Amino acid sequence: MYRFLLTPRWWGINLFVVLAIPFCVFMGTWQLGRFEDRVQSHEQAEKAPDPSTRAAKPLDALLPVDKVTSGRPATATGTYADQFLVPGRKLDDREGFYVLNLLRTDSGKALPVVRGWLPGSATDARVPAAPKGEVTVTGDLQASENTHSDGVNVRGGLPSGQVGMISAATLVNLVPYDVYDAWVTLPEAEAGGTGGAMKPVPAAAPEGSGLDLKAFQNLGYTGEWFVFAAFVLFMWFRLVRREAEAERDIALGLVPEEPAAPATADASEGAGTAAEGAEAPDTAEGAPKDAPEDPSSPDYDVASTPVR
């Protein structure tokens, strides 16, 4: 009954099922592993001490920024150079902007330093001046922002002196020197009162270390892949069952007979014969053959002379 499974058509179906189910299971397991990794990172971050409470280290000793060094205090010495404003940043549910200055270090590279946050619009804003001369800053280390970071403006079209993303890839196009692939945020107002009007920007948790929306998306994708695997198996079983039932009905002679073709040809032929008979009656001079003779009509002899 199941010999149809060895036909070429069913070989293709079976091959698809054999490949699709392991693939769905693998993808579901991979998404589940991503979710478990995020849960583990979140638990470790909660148990670990606050990175900002640890001893400050030189900037170069903490690079590149990862989940361990993110938020750690980093120190750097240099002079402030170019200044940019970063609009569209919220603090305490208020709209405002960051004040970003590039600190030129002895190595020639510049470290982006967020000196603080101010409320309102960044356009025509009055910003406290940065300290003059050589300074040593200590700020919480952060990785460069990307398009998925909160508050990032990827639309472009910002006025001169503003940037939408704190990233070395963005800043290196605006200044004539190299920029570190990291930035720091000052935890306190600058000494001397030059930054007294600005509020410190708290360091953000490293990306992928918390149970955010992306973590639960991984969990949702896990369920979807396993559902796909079950659906493929269900559809294969249903097709096999339907094919087997069809084979059984043929073997038992239960296949319904095809309806007989209508006898249109015979009917048309009979109609044609009747029409021919109607057109050619067997009469003399158009009279019916079996019509009675008129007694007044004359008879004819052999010479065709009428005789009474």
Secondary structure, 3 states (H helix, E strand, C coil): CCHHHHCHHHHHHHHHHHHHHHHHHHHHHHHHHHHHHHHHHHHHHHHCCCHHHCCCEEHHHHCCCCCCCCCCEEEEEEEEEEEEEEEEEEECCEEEEEEEEEEEECCCCEEEEEEEEEECCCCCCCCCCCCCCEEEEEEEEECCCCCCCCCCCCCCCCCCCECCCCCHHHHCCCCCCCECCCEEECCCCCHHHCCCCCECCCCCCCCCCCCCHHHHHHHHHHHHHHHHHHHHHHHHHHHHHHHHHHHHHHHCCCCCCCCCCCCHHHHHHHHHHHHHHHHCCCCECCECCCCCCCCCCCEECCCCCEEC
